[in-house]
Amino acid sequence: MSSKLATKKILFISRKAPYGCAMAKECLDALLAASAYEQDLGLLFMGDGVFQLKKEQQPEAGRQKNISATLPVLSMYDIKDIYLQASALAERGLTADDLVIPVKALNNNEICELMGQQDQLLSF
């Protein structure tokens, strides 16, 4: 019997704006911690969470760390499946050109399908 555990598909869902509460940072911290284990990890930005992807954030004025600076290093942690809710991006007046990293935009039906393919969903 093998001692290696089966790989699980885990989707982290980030729904909060990057500043004003700790949820966005906690999602990224949990995702990076989970990357230490051999799991199939994904990240989905929904609702106000799409603001985390915006280029040229200036949180230093509010004495907070720039969350968007962490996003480009996710690939170094083997986190390559990064998605966003297309309708949330459009509703907030953002386009793919406004984002700090390339992500796959999904419509709501595709999001439901993605969620159904996961072993676990972690929503922040």
A tleap script that builds the chain and sets N, CA, C and O, in Angstrom:
source leaprc.protein.ff14SB
mol = sequence {
  NMET SER SER LYS LEU ALA THR LYS LYS ILE
  LEU PHE ILE SER ARG LYS ALA PRO TYR GLY
  CYS ALA MET ALA LYS GLU CYS LEU ASP ALA
  LEU LEU ALA ALA SER ALA TYR GLU GLN ASP
  LEU GLY LEU LEU PHE MET GLY ASP GLY VAL
  PHE GLN LEU LYS LYS GLU GLN GLN PRO GLU
  ALA GLY ARG GLN LYS ASN ILE SER ALA THR
  LEU PRO VAL LEU SER MET TYR ASP ILE LYS
  ASP ILE TYR LEU GLN ALA SER ALA LEU ALA
  GLU ARG GLY LEU THR ALA ASP ASP LEU VAL
  ILE PRO VAL LYS ALA LEU ASN ASN ASN GLU
  ILE CYS GLU LEU MET GLY GLN GLN ASP GLN
  LEU LEU SER CPHE
}
set mol.1.N position { 0.836 -1.180 0.000 }
set mol.1.CA position { 0.000 0.000 0.000 }
set mol.1.C position { 0.881 1.244 0.000 }
set mol.1.O position { 1.819 1.346 0.791 }
set mol.2.N position { 0.590 2.156 -0.857 }
set mol.2.CA position { 1.375 3.378 -0.989 }
set mol.2.C position { 1.036 4.353 0.129 }
set mol.2.O position { -0.120 4.476 0.533 }
set mol.3.N position { 2.065 5.047 0.626 }
set mol.3.CA position { 1.835 6.031 1.688 }
set mol.3.C position { 1.514 7.410 1.112 }
set mol.3.O position { 1.178 8.333 1.854 }
set mol.4.N position { 1.617 7.547 -0.193 }
set mol.4.CA position { 1.337 8.834 -0.837 }
set mol.4.C position { -0.176 9.073 -0.910 }
set mol.4.O position { -0.934 8.204 -1.343 }
set mol.5.N position { -0.592 10.245 -0.484 }
set mol.5.CA position { -2.004 10.593 -0.520 }
set mol.5.C position { -2.410 10.988 -1.927 }
set mol.5.O position { -1.602 11.503 -2.700 }
set mol.6.N position { -3.668 10.742 -2.248 }
set mol.6.CA position { -4.193 11.115 -3.566 }
set mol.6.C position { -4.243 12.635 -3.694 }
set mol.6.O position { -4.525 13.347 -2.730 }
set mol.7.N position { -3.969 13.107 -4.885 }
set mol.7.CA position { -4.034 14.535 -5.155 }
set mol.7.C position { -5.489 14.975 -5.203 }
set mol.7.O position { -6.326 14.339 -5.845 }
set mol.8.N position { -5.776 16.076 -4.512 }
set mol.8.CA position { -7.128 16.631 -4.514 }
set mol.8.C position { -7.146 17.923 -5.303 }
set mol.8.O position { -6.169 18.671 -5.335 }
set mol.9.N position { -8.283 18.168 -5.939 }
set mol.9.CA position { -8.486 19.434 -6.655 }
set mol.9.C position { -9.151 20.399 -5.672 }
set mol.9.O position { -10.247 20.147 -5.174 }
set mol.10.N position { -8.468 21.495 -5.411 }
set mol.10.CA position { -8.958 22.485 -4.457 }
set mol.10.C position { -9.014 23.844 -5.145 }
set mol.10.O position { -8.023 24.307 -5.711 }
set mol.11.N position { -10.177 24.472 -5.089 }
set mol.11.CA position { -10.360 25.796 -5.676 }
set mol.11.C position { -10.531 26.815 -4.560 }
set mol.11.O position { -11.440 26.708 -3.737 }
set mol.12.N position { -9.646 27.805 -4.543 }
set mol.12.CA position { -9.742 28.930 -3.617 }
set mol.12.C position { -10.548 30.014 -4.315 }
set mol.12.O position { -10.251 30.376 -5.453 }
set mol.13.N position { -11.559 30.529 -3.641 }
set mol.13.CA position { -12.432 31.547 -4.221 }
set mol.13.C position { -12.268 32.825 -3.406 }
set mol.13.O position { -12.559 32.849 -2.210 }
set mol.14.N position { -11.805 33.875 -4.053 }
set mol.14.CA position { -11.567 35.149 -3.390 }
set mol.14.C position { -12.617 36.153 -3.854 }
set mol.14.O position { -12.680 36.496 -5.034 }
set mol.15.N position { -13.439 36.620 -2.918 }
set mol.15.CA position { -14.586 37.470 -3.245 }
set mol.15.C position { -14.475 38.900 -2.715 }
set mol.15.O position { -15.335 39.731 -3.007 }
set mol.16.N position { -13.453 39.189 -1.957 }
set mol.16.CA position { -13.369 40.492 -1.287 }
set mol.16.C position { -12.381 41.429 -1.976 }
set mol.16.O position { -11.404 40.993 -2.585 }
set mol.17.N position { -12.659 42.718 -1.865 }
set mol.17.CA position { -11.726 43.732 -2.364 }
set mol.17.C position { -10.404 43.573 -1.609 }
set mol.17.O position { -10.385 43.043 -0.498 }
set mol.18.N position { -9.311 44.024 -2.200 }
set mol.18.CA position { -8.001 43.764 -1.602 }
set mol.18.C position { -7.729 44.476 -0.281 }
set mol.18.O position { -6.859 44.047 0.477 }
set mol.19.N position { -8.438 45.527 0.001 }
set mol.19.CA position { -8.127 46.293 1.205 }
set mol.19.C position { -9.409 46.597 1.969 }
set mol.19.O position { -10.492 46.625 1.385 }
set mol.20.N position { -9.289 46.822 3.255 }
set mol.20.CA position { -10.450 47.120 4.076 }
set mol.20.C position { -10.778 45.972 5.019 }
set mol.20.O position { -11.345 46.185 6.091 }
set mol.21.N position { -10.425 44.757 4.622 }
set mol.21.CA position { -10.549 43.600 5.509 }
set mol.21.C position { -9.441 42.619 5.140 }
set mol.21.O position { -8.799 42.757 4.099 }
set mol.22.N position { -9.227 41.646 5.987 }
set mol.22.CA position { -8.091 40.740 5.811 }
set mol.22.C position { -8.386 39.541 4.911 }
set mol.22.O position { -7.486 38.742 4.654 }
set mol.23.N position { -9.606 39.394 4.429 }
set mol.23.CA position { -9.993 38.185 3.701 }
set mol.23.C position { -9.153 37.944 2.434 }
set mol.23.O position { -8.774 36.805 2.162 }
set mol.24.N position { -8.864 38.972 1.676 }
set mol.24.CA position { -8.088 38.801 0.440 }
set mol.24.C position { -6.686 38.281 0.755 }
set mol.24.O position { -6.200 37.359 0.099 }
set mol.25.N position { -6.047 38.866 1.745 }
set mol.25.CA position { -4.712 38.427 2.135 }
set mol.25.C position { -4.754 37.020 2.719 }
set mol.25.O position { -3.864 36.212 2.454 }
set mol.26.N position { -5.777 36.722 3.509 }
set mol.26.CA position { -5.901 35.393 4.094 }
set mol.26.C position { -6.080 34.324 3.016 }
set mol.26.O position { -5.562 33.215 3.154 }
set mol.27.N position { -6.797 34.642 1.960 }
set mol.27.CA position { -6.972 33.698 0.854 }
set mol.27.C position { -5.628 33.391 0.210 }
set mol.27.O position { -5.296 32.226 -0.008 }
set mol.28.N position { -4.858 34.420 -0.094 }
set mol.28.CA position { -3.542 34.209 -0.716 }
set mol.28.C position { -2.606 33.462 0.223 }
set mol.28.O position { -1.858 32.591 -0.219 }
set mol.29.N position { -2.636 33.788 1.513 }
set mol.29.CA position { -1.787 33.085 2.479 }
set mol.29.C position { -2.140 31.603 2.544 }
set mol.29.O position { -1.250 30.753 2.570 }
set mol.30.N position { -3.428 31.291 2.571 }
set mol.30.CA position { -3.868 29.899 2.623 }
set mol.30.C position { -3.489 29.158 1.341 }
set mol.30.O position { -3.064 28.003 1.388 }
set mol.31.N position { -3.645 29.819 0.208 }
set mol.31.CA position { -3.285 29.226 -1.079 }
set mol.31.C position { -1.794 28.900 -1.125 }
set mol.31.O position { -1.409 27.809 -1.544 }
set mol.32.N position { -0.967 29.831 -0.701 }
set mol.32.CA position { 0.478 29.597 -0.707 }
set mol.32.C position { 0.859 28.489 0.269 }
set mol.32.O position { 1.745 27.685 -0.022 }
set mol.33.N position { 0.199 28.439 1.422 }
set mol.33.CA position { 0.470 27.367 2.385 }
set mol.33.C position { 0.078 26.008 1.794 }
set mol.33.O position { 0.808 25.029 1.951 }
set mol.34.N position { -1.054 25.948 1.127 }
set mol.34.CA position { -1.517 24.697 0.517 }
set mol.34.C position { -0.598 24.237 -0.603 }
set mol.34.O position { -0.526 23.045 -0.901 }
set mol.35.N position { 0.100 25.175 -1.220 }
set mol.35.CA position { 0.984 24.808 -2.337 }
set mol.35.C position { 2.176 23.958 -1.880 }
set mol.35.O position { 2.861 23.358 -2.708 }
set mol.36.N position { 2.421 23.904 -0.586 }
set mol.36.CA position { 3.510 23.079 -0.062 }
set mol.36.C position { 3.184 21.589 -0.175 }
set mol.36.O position { 4.078 20.747 -0.085 }
set mol.37.N position { 1.913 21.269 -0.371 }
set mol.37.CA position { 1.462 19.892 -0.500 }
set mol.37.C position { 1.144 19.615 -1.957 }
set mol.37.O position { 0.815 20.537 -2.704 }
set mol.38.N position { 1.235 18.383 -2.366 }
set mol.38.CA position { 0.989 18.035 -3.768 }
set mol.38.C position { -0.503 17.984 -4.043 }
set mol.38.O position { -1.111 16.914 -4.041 }
set mol.39.N position { -1.075 19.133 -4.274 }
set mol.39.CA position { -2.490 19.258 -4.580 }
set mol.39.C position { -2.640 20.003 -5.899 }
set mol.39.O position { -1.726 20.708 -6.329 }
set mol.40.N position { -3.782 19.847 -6.532 }
set mol.40.CA position { -4.108 20.554 -7.765 }
set mol.40.C position { -4.889 21.798 -7.351 }
set mol.40.O position { -6.089 21.720 -7.087 }
set mol.41.N position { -4.216 22.940 -7.292 }
set mol.41.CA position { -4.807 24.161 -6.757 }
set mol.41.C position { -5.233 25.124 -7.858 }
set mol.41.O position { -4.564 25.263 -8.882 }
set mol.42.N position { -6.345 25.774 -7.625 }
set mol.42.CA position { -6.824 26.817 -8.517 }
set mol.42.C position { -7.267 28.014 -7.702 }
set mol.42.O position { -7.505 27.903 -6.499 }
set mol.43.N position { -7.377 29.155 -8.355 }
set mol.43.CA position { -7.782 30.397 -7.707 }
set mol.43.C position { -8.793 31.087 -8.599 }
set mol.43.O position { -8.556 31.287 -9.790 }
set mol.44.N position { -9.924 31.450 -8.013 }
set mol.44.CA position { -11.003 32.119 -8.733 }
set mol.44.C position { -11.331 33.431 -8.039 }
set mol.44.O position { -11.622 33.454 -6.843 }
set mol.45.N position { -11.283 34.521 -8.795 }
set mol.45.CA position { -11.667 35.835 -8.280 }
set mol.45.C position { -13.097 36.121 -8.711 }
set mol.45.O position { -13.422 36.072 -9.897 }
set mol.46.N position { -13.948 36.420 -7.734 }
set mol.46.CA position { -15.355 36.717 -8.018 }
set mol.46.C position { -15.736 38.030 -7.331 }
set mol.46.O position { -15.083 38.450 -6.376 }
set mol.47.N position { -16.785 38.667 -7.818 }
set mol.47.CA position { -17.273 39.889 -7.188 }
set mol.47.C position { -16.172 40.926 -7.063 }
set mol.47.O position { -15.386 41.136 -7.987 }
set mol.48.N position { -16.127 41.577 -5.891 }
set mol.48.CA position { -15.106 42.601 -5.652 }
set mol.48.C position { -13.695 42.029 -5.594 }
set mol.48.O position { -12.722 42.783 -5.589 }
set mol.49.N position { -13.573 40.712 -5.549 }
set mol.49.CA position { -12.251 40.085 -5.560 }
set mol.49.C position { -11.452 40.404 -6.818 }
set mol.49.O position { -10.223 40.337 -6.802 }
set mol.50.N position { -12.141 40.752 -7.918 }
set mol.50.CA position { -11.411 41.076 -9.150 }
set mol.50.C position { -10.539 42.322 -8.977 }
set mol.50.O position { -9.573 42.509 -9.717 }
set mol.51.N position { -10.878 43.175 -8.000 }
set mol.51.CA position { -10.045 44.364 -7.753 }
set mol.51.C position { -8.638 43.977 -7.293 }
set mol.51.O position { -7.711 44.776 -7.424 }
set mol.52.N position { -8.465 42.770 -6.759 }
set mol.52.CA position { -7.134 42.322 -6.346 }
set mol.52.C position { -6.177 42.213 -7.528 }
set mol.52.O position { -4.960 42.300 -7.364 }
set mol.53.N position { -6.732 42.023 -8.706 }
set mol.53.CA position { -5.933 41.834 -9.916 }
set mol.53.C position { -5.522 43.141 -10.587 }
set mol.53.O position { -4.717 43.135 -11.519 }
set mol.54.N position { -6.062 44.243 -10.126 }
set mol.54.CA position { -5.859 45.532 -10.788 }
set mol.54.C position { -4.409 45.998 -10.682 }
set mol.54.O position { -3.794 45.935 -9.617 }
set mol.55.N position { -3.879 46.465 -11.811 }
set mol.55.CA position { -2.531 47.041 -11.859 }
set mol.55.C position { -2.498 48.344 -11.063 }
set mol.55.O position { -3.525 48.967 -10.796 }
set mol.56.N position { -1.282 48.725 -10.697 }
set mol.56.CA position { -0.989 50.038 -10.113 }
set mol.56.C position { -1.802 50.355 -8.865 }
set mol.56.O position { -2.289 51.473 -8.697 }
set mol.57.N position { -1.942 49.368 -7.997 }
set mol.57.CA position { -2.582 49.618 -6.710 }
set mol.57.C position { -1.614 50.401 -5.834 }
set mol.57.O position { -0.399 50.234 -5.936 }
set mol.58.N position { -2.157 51.252 -4.979 }
set mol.58.CA position { -1.319 52.062 -4.092 }
set mol.58.C position { -1.825 51.966 -2.659 }
set mol.58.O position { -2.288 52.958 -2.098 }
set mol.59.N position { -1.741 50.786 -2.067 }
set mol.59.CA position { -2.258 50.602 -0.720 }
set mol.59.C position { -1.353 51.177 0.371 }
set mol.59.O position { -1.755 51.295 1.528 }
set mol.60.N position { -0.130 51.532 -0.015 }
set mol.60.CA position { 0.820 52.030 0.974 }
set mol.60.C position { 0.290 53.258 1.707 }
set mol.60.O position { 0.631 53.481 2.868 }
set mol.61.N position { -0.540 54.052 1.040 }
set mol.61.CA position { -1.127 55.230 1.680 }
set mol.61.C position { -1.981 54.821 2.865 }
set mol.61.O position { -2.089 55.571 3.835 }
set mol.62.N position { -2.585 53.652 2.806 }
set mol.62.CA position { -3.391 53.130 3.904 }
set mol.62.C position { -2.607 52.184 4.789 }
set mol.62.O position { -3.185 51.472 5.610 }
set mol.63.N position { -1.290 52.171 4.627 }
set mol.63.CA position { -0.375 51.334 5.409 }
set mol.63.C position { -0.675 49.844 5.269 }
set mol.63.O position { -0.617 49.088 6.239 }
set mol.64.N position { -0.991 49.448 4.057 }
set mol.64.CA position { -1.239 48.038 3.795 }
set mol.64.C position { -0.298 47.553 2.711 }
set mol.64.O position { 0.224 48.340 1.921 }
set mol.65.N position { -0.090 46.251 2.686 }
set mol.65.CA position { 0.792 45.635 1.707 }
set mol.65.C position { 0.066 45.473 0.374 }
set mol.65.O position { -1.130 45.182 0.345 }
set mol.66.N position { 0.783 45.658 -0.717 }
set mol.66.CA position { 0.218 45.550 -2.056 }
set mol.66.C position { -0.009 44.079 -2.411 }
set mol.66.O position { 0.941 43.352 -2.701 }
set mol.67.N position { -1.258 43.651 -2.386 }
set mol.67.CA position { -1.605 42.264 -2.676 }
set mol.67.C position { -1.264 41.891 -4.111 }
set mol.67.O position { -0.824 40.770 -4.369 }
set mol.68.N position { -1.459 42.803 -5.037 }
set mol.68.CA position { -1.222 42.476 -6.447 }
set mol.68.C position { 0.249 42.144 -6.715 }
set mol.68.O position { 0.551 41.509 -7.725 }
set mol.69.N position { 1.158 42.551 -5.848 }
set mol.69.CA position { 2.573 42.232 -6.018 }
set mol.69.C position { 2.835 40.741 -5.792 }
set mol.69.O position { 3.820 40.206 -6.301 }
set mol.70.N position { 1.972 40.070 -5.042 }
set mol.70.CA position { 2.121 38.637 -4.774 }
set mol.70.C position { 1.681 37.788 -5.955 }
set mol.70.O position { 2.206 36.694 -6.163 }
set mol.71.N position { 0.735 38.274 -6.720 }
set mol.71.CA position { 0.111 37.465 -7.773 }
set mol.71.C position { 1.077 36.958 -8.846 }
set mol.71.O position { 0.953 35.803 -9.251 }
set mol.72.N position { 2.031 37.760 -9.325 }
set mol.72.CA position { 2.938 37.247 -10.364 }
set mol.72.C position { 3.803 36.061 -9.921 }
set mol.72.O position { 4.302 35.327 -10.774 }
set mol.73.N position { 3.992 35.854 -8.629 }
set mol.73.CA position { 4.831 34.737 -8.170 }
set mol.73.C position { 4.049 33.440 -7.987 }
set mol.73.O position { 4.646 32.411 -7.670 }
set mol.74.N position { 2.743 33.460 -8.178 }
set mol.74.CA position { 1.954 32.246 -7.981 }
set mol.74.C position { 2.427 31.098 -8.868 }
set mol.74.O position { 2.391 29.942 -8.447 }
set mol.75.N position { 2.860 31.393 -10.065 }
set mol.75.CA position { 3.331 30.328 -10.963 }
set mol.75.C position { 4.570 29.631 -10.393 }
set mol.75.O position { 4.791 28.452 -10.670 }
set mol.76.N position { 5.371 30.332 -9.613 }
set mol.76.CA position { 6.540 29.714 -8.975 }
set mol.76.C position { 6.122 28.666 -7.947 }
set mol.76.O position { 6.905 27.783 -7.598 }
set mol.77.N position { 4.885 28.771 -7.467 }
set mol.77.CA position { 4.343 27.820 -6.501 }
set mol.77.C position { 3.453 26.783 -7.194 }
set mol.77.O position { 2.658 26.108 -6.539 }
set mol.78.N position { 3.585 26.660 -8.502 }
set mol.78.CA position { 2.799 25.724 -9.323 }
set mol.78.C position { 1.304 26.016 -9.282 }
set mol.78.O position { 0.488 25.106 -9.426 }
set mol.79.N position { 0.946 27.266 -9.090 }
set mol.79.CA position { -0.457 27.673 -9.133 }
set mol.79.C position { -0.653 28.375 -10.466 }
set mol.79.O position { -0.345 29.556 -10.624 }
set mol.80.N position { -1.176 27.611 -11.421 }
set mol.80.CA position { -1.299 28.121 -12.781 }
set mol.80.C position { -2.747 28.301 -13.214 }
set mol.80.O position { -3.022 29.009 -14.183 }
set mol.81.N position { -3.674 27.662 -12.503 }
set mol.81.CA position { -5.096 27.753 -12.852 }
set mol.81.C position { -5.721 28.926 -12.112 }
set mol.81.O position { -6.206 28.784 -10.989 }
set mol.82.N position { -5.701 30.085 -12.759 }
set mol.82.CA position { -6.220 31.310 -12.152 }
set mol.82.C position { -7.332 31.844 -13.038 }
set mol.82.O position { -7.152 32.044 -14.239 }
set mol.83.N position { -8.483 32.069 -12.423 }
set mol.83.CA position { -9.684 32.450 -13.150 }
set mol.83.C position { -10.307 33.703 -12.537 }
set mol.83.O position { -9.995 34.089 -11.411 }
set mol.84.N position { -11.190 34.319 -13.306 }
set mol.84.CA position { -12.003 35.399 -12.771 }
set mol.84.C position { -13.400 35.319 -13.347 }
set mol.84.O position { -13.625 34.744 -14.412 }
set mol.85.N position { -14.323 35.902 -12.628 }
set mol.85.CA position { -15.712 35.979 -13.056 }
set mol.85.C position { -15.822 37.133 -14.051 }
set mol.85.O position { -15.683 38.299 -13.684 }
set mol.86.N position { -16.074 36.790 -15.314 }
set mol.86.CA position { -16.096 37.796 -16.386 }
set mol.86.C position { -17.111 38.900 -16.103 }
set mol.86.O position { -16.819 40.073 -16.334 }
set mol.87.N position { -18.277 38.551 -15.616 }
set mol.87.CA position { -19.304 39.568 -15.356 }
set mol.87.C position { -18.867 40.533 -14.254 }
set mol.87.O position { -19.200 41.717 -14.309 }
set mol.88.N position { -18.126 40.048 -13.254 }
set mol.88.CA position { -17.648 40.918 -12.172 }
set mol.88.C position { -16.640 41.928 -12.710 }
set mol.88.O position { -16.633 43.086 -12.293 }
set mol.89.N position { -15.798 41.494 -13.628 }
set mol.89.CA position { -14.810 42.392 -14.225 }
set mol.89.C position { -15.519 43.506 -14.998 }
set mol.89.O position { -15.207 44.686 -14.835 }
set mol.90.N position { -16.468 43.118 -15.832 }
set mol.90.CA position { -17.202 44.091 -16.647 }
set mol.90.C position { -18.017 45.044 -15.779 }
set mol.90.O position { -18.057 46.245 -16.047 }
set mol.91.N position { -18.663 44.521 -14.744 }
set mol.91.CA position { -19.484 45.359 -13.857 }
set mol.91.C position { -18.662 46.411 -13.131 }
set mol.91.O position { -19.190 47.445 -12.722 }
set mol.92.N position { -17.382 46.153 -12.971 }
set mol.92.CA position { -16.508 47.085 -12.261 }
set mol.92.C position { -15.701 47.950 -13.216 }
set mol.92.O position { -14.785 48.656 -12.794 }
set mol.93.N position { -16.034 47.900 -14.493 }
set mol.93.CA position { -15.402 48.757 -15.483 }
set mol.93.C position { -13.956 48.400 -15.780 }
set mol.93.O position { -13.190 49.260 -16.216 }
set mol.94.N position { -13.566 47.153 -15.555 }
set mol.94.CA position { -12.198 46.715 -15.803 }
set mol.94.C position { -12.142 45.832 -17.045 }
set mol.94.O position { -13.135 45.224 -17.444 }
set mol.95.N position { -10.954 45.777 -17.644 }
set mol.95.CA position { -10.711 44.896 -18.781 }
set mol.95.C position { -9.451 44.078 -18.498 }
set mol.95.O position { -8.760 44.314 -17.507 }
set mol.96.N position { -9.162 43.130 -19.361 }
set mol.96.CA position { -7.962 42.304 -19.209 }
set mol.96.C position { -6.695 43.154 -19.190 }
set mol.96.O position { -5.714 42.779 -18.549 }
set mol.97.N position { -6.702 44.293 -19.884 }
set mol.97.CA position { -5.534 45.189 -19.907 }
set mol.97.C position { -5.268 45.838 -18.556 }
set mol.97.O position { -4.161 46.317 -18.310 }
set mol.98.N position { -6.262 45.860 -17.680 }
set mol.98.CA position { -6.119 46.478 -16.354 }
set mol.98.C position { -5.517 45.527 -15.326 }
set mol.98.O position { -5.281 45.926 -14.186 }
set mol.99.N position { -5.267 44.279 -15.709 }
set mol.99.CA position { -4.881 43.262 -14.740 }
set mol.99.C position { -3.380 43.044 -14.678 }
set mol.99.O position { -2.676 43.172 -15.680 }
set mol.100.N position { -2.905 42.713 -13.489 }
set mol.100.CA position { -1.479 42.546 -13.246 }
set mol.100.C position { -0.939 41.212 -13.781 }
set mol.100.O position { 0.253 41.098 -14.068 }
set mol.101.N position { -1.806 40.211 -13.915 }
set mol.101.CA position { -1.417 38.917 -14.483 }
set mol.101.C position { -2.502 38.448 -15.445 }
set mol.101.O position { -3.655 38.863 -15.329 }
set mol.102.N position { -2.144 37.590 -16.389 }
set mol.102.CA position { -3.183 37.031 -17.267 }
set mol.102.C position { -3.985 35.974 -16.503 }
set mol.102.O position { -3.424 35.136 -15.798 }
set mol.103.N position { -5.293 36.032 -16.658 }
set mol.103.CA position { -6.185 35.061 -16.032 }
set mol.103.C position { -7.243 34.649 -17.043 }
set mol.103.O position { -7.488 35.352 -18.023 }
set mol.104.N position { -7.863 33.512 -16.798 }
set mol.104.CA position { -8.906 33.039 -17.698 }
set mol.104.C position { -10.253 33.556 -17.190 }
set mol.104.O position { -10.649 33.277 -16.059 }
set mol.105.N position { -10.943 34.303 -18.034 }
set mol.105.CA position { -12.268 34.824 -17.688 }
set mol.105.C position { -13.311 33.747 -17.954 }
set mol.105.O position { -13.324 33.136 -19.023 }
set mol.106.N position { -14.179 33.520 -16.982 }
set mol.106.CA position { -15.226 32.516 -17.097 }
set mol.106.C position { -16.596 33.153 -16.929 }
set mol.106.O position { -16.778 34.062 -16.119 }
set mol.107.N position { -17.567 32.659 -17.714 }
set mol.107.CA position { -18.938 33.110 -17.479 }
set mol.107.C position { -19.500 32.290 -16.316 }
set mol.107.O position { -18.849 31.357 -15.845 }
set mol.108.N position { -20.691 32.630 -15.857 }
set mol.108.CA position { -21.244 31.982 -14.669 }
set mol.108.C position { -21.477 30.483 -14.859 }
set mol.108.O position { -21.313 29.709 -13.916 }
set mol.109.N position { -21.854 30.067 -16.060 }
set mol.109.CA position { -22.024 28.626 -16.319 }
set mol.109.C position { -20.690 27.887 -16.235 }
set mol.109.O position { -20.623 26.781 -15.697 }
set mol.110.N position { -19.635 28.494 -16.764 }
set mol.110.CA position { -18.309 27.880 -16.700 }
set mol.110.C position { -17.811 27.809 -15.260 }
set mol.110.O position { -17.118 26.864 -14.882 }
set mol.111.N position { -18.166 28.811 -14.460 }
set mol.111.CA position { -17.782 28.800 -13.041 }
set mol.111.C position { -18.467 27.637 -12.325 }
set mol.111.O position { -17.835 26.936 -11.535 }
set mol.112.N position { -19.740 27.434 -12.595 }
set mol.112.CA position { -20.467 26.305 -11.994 }
set mol.112.C position { -19.822 24.981 -12.384 }
set mol.112.O position { -19.670 24.088 -11.550 }
set mol.113.N position { -19.445 24.858 -13.647 }
set mol.113.CA position { -18.790 23.643 -14.127 }
set mol.113.C position { -17.443 23.440 -13.429 }
set mol.113.O position { -17.123 22.333 -12.996 }
set mol.114.N position { -16.657 24.517 -13.323 }
set mol.114.CA position { -15.359 24.450 -12.642 }
set mol.114.C position { -15.537 24.016 -11.192 }
set mol.114.O position { -14.806 23.152 -10.707 }
set mol.115.N position { -16.493 24.606 -10.506 }
set mol.115.CA position { -16.727 24.254 -9.108 }
set mol.115.C position { -17.128 22.793 -8.955 }
set mol.115.O position { -16.738 22.135 -7.991 }
set mol.116.N position { -17.902 22.292 -9.899 }
set mol.116.CA position { -18.324 20.904 -9.854 }
set mol.116.C position { -17.196 19.911 -10.054 }
set mol.116.O position { -17.335 18.740 -9.702 }
set mol.117.N position { -16.083 20.357 -10.610 }
set mol.117.CA position { -14.931 19.485 -10.865 }
set mol.117.C position { -13.976 19.411 -9.674 }
set mol.117.O position { -12.991 18.673 -9.715 }
set mol.118.N position { -14.257 20.159 -8.631 }
set mol.118.CA position { -13.335 20.252 -7.496 }
set mol.118.C position { -13.680 19.250 -6.395 }
set mol.118.O position { -14.833 18.849 -6.235 }
set mol.119.N position { -12.651 18.858 -5.641 }
set mol.119.CA position { -12.870 18.051 -4.450 }
set mol.119.C position { -13.239 18.948 -3.269 }
set mol.119.O position { -14.017 18.557 -2.398 }
set mol.120.N position { -12.667 20.163 -3.252 }
set mol.120.CA position { -12.956 21.100 -2.175 }
set mol.120.C position { -13.010 22.519 -2.731 }
set mol.120.O position { -12.276 22.880 -3.650 }
set mol.121.N position { -13.898 23.303 -2.146 }
set mol.121.CA position { -13.997 24.736 -2.432 }
set mol.121.C position { -13.721 25.478 -1.132 }
set mol.121.O position { -14.306 25.168 -0.094 }
set mol.122.N position { -12.831 26.456 -1.195 }
set mol.122.CA position { -12.533 27.288 -0.036 }
set mol.122.C position { -12.832 28.728 -0.415 }
set mol.122.O position { -12.160 29.304 -1.271 }
set mol.123.N position { -13.835 29.307 0.220 }
set mol.123.CA position { -14.288 30.649 -0.141 }
set mol.123.C position { -13.851 31.660 0.911 }
set mol.123.O position { -14.052 31.461 2.109 }
set mol.124.N position { -13.255 32.739 0.442 }
set mol.124.CA position { -12.801 33.823 1.324 }
set mol.124.C position { -13.474 35.114 0.937 }
set mol.124.O position { -13.227 36.149 1.557 }
savepdb mol mol.pdb
quit
